[in-house]
Amino acid sequence: MADHPFIFSGFGSAAVHGGHEEDPRHAHVTPIYATSTFRFDTAEQGMRRFTGEEPGYIYSRWGNPTFTEAENKIAVLEAFGLNLHVKGLLHASGMAAITTLMLSNLKAGDKILTHYSLYGGTEELVLKVLSQIGIEAIISDLRDLETAEHILKQDKGIKLMYLETPANPTIRCVDIEALTTLAKKYGIKVACDNTFATPYLQQPFRYGVDFVIHSTTKFLNGHGNMIGGILLGRDIDFMKAKVTKTQQLLGGNANPFDAFLLNNGLKTLELRMERHCSNAMTVAEYLAQHPKVSGVNYTGLSSHPDYALAQKQMRLGGGMLSFELKDGFNAGVRFMNRLQMCVRTVSLGTCDTLLCHAASMTHYGIPKEQREQYGITDGLIRMNVGIENSVDIIADLEEALG
């Protein structure tokens, strides 16, 4: 056995082996630790575990070896090549991770600065739930750095800047580095939802953000067979103390079976993202020339308004795109009903191609006038481009558009 840790030179190797700890019974794949609690050898050991003097597991709401594997692996990937140590906390869902983020960093009277075109669940959380406990959201176009600085300069109540890039479902991007630099100037923490890009395509910690969030349900798992989320932070002491305690008391922990599925899905992340991205580029180019499509939002197309920014902070264009049908809501419904191979559903990040009509599905709870302000029109279709053969994806789209 070597007396020093192996250093991974490739992302794919880190995705397969990163974060792994040898199982005491030498299982090749980290097992599903389906236990609610963990026993102590002595009363004294129990006391040491509770005081934190001795590392170890107590109760699965507070931690579990199957969770730890996924937490450590994702932390390795988000910090890959950055000479940075981060800590991850696995959650029952992406929304649970976001809730822990908000409630561990904000209190009544504090404000969040965020931008247009967030995931609908996140927007509803900050506008309809956090507002009830005195936490206010300021939503602006953060692609305009002058406006962002004006807001930060004028409002001392802002304590957290929350970014999502590329955003759901318009695929708009914000400049992580510029906004983080601006936030730090005013002593404000920054969190970034990296679900759409994954750490293979984009690493927000590279630009100084404090927290990264994922819905692990999506590309990290990649197979649509589990629900989960993760919150990662670079302030290890804060993550171990305030954030961990908040998660434990909210009860938004993961479960061992979903963590097991996530661990297995992560191993193929690099391979899947390469195929997602190459297929998405092919599909985006096809849609861009279709007579019934008025516009395509894909960061890999030079026509995308944030193309240059995406080239700067993303490795490839990603597996997500959206496109707008010329005839609006009815055209969207008709198109969705004519799909055969591609799947009508609201999630994303799976191996199969998934399509969603935002106005009637993910953003149905957002008023029409507000949706359109964010670029979410009645004819907008969000598309997770899967890893099938691109010729078959396009054939299905051609039939549905016809």
ABEGO torsion letter per residue (X at the ends): XBABBBBBABAAAAAAABGBBBBAAGBABBBBBBBABBBBABAAAAAAAAAGABBEBABAAAEBAAAAAAAAAAAAAAABGAGBBBBBBBBABAAAAAAAAAAAABBBGBBBBBBBGBBAAAAAAAAAAAAAAGBBBBBBBAABAAAAAAAAAABAABABBBBBOBBOAAGBBBBAAAAAAAAAAAGBBBBBBAAAAEAAABBAAAAGBABBBBBAABAAAGAGABBBBBBBBABAAAAABAAAAAAAAAGABBBAAAAAAAAAAAAAAAAAAAAAAAAAAAAAAAAAABAABABBBBAABAABAAAAAAAAABABAEABBBBBBAAEAAAAAAAAAABAABBBBABBGBABBBBBBAAABAAAABBAAAAAAAGBBAABBBBBBBABBAAAAAAAAAAAAX
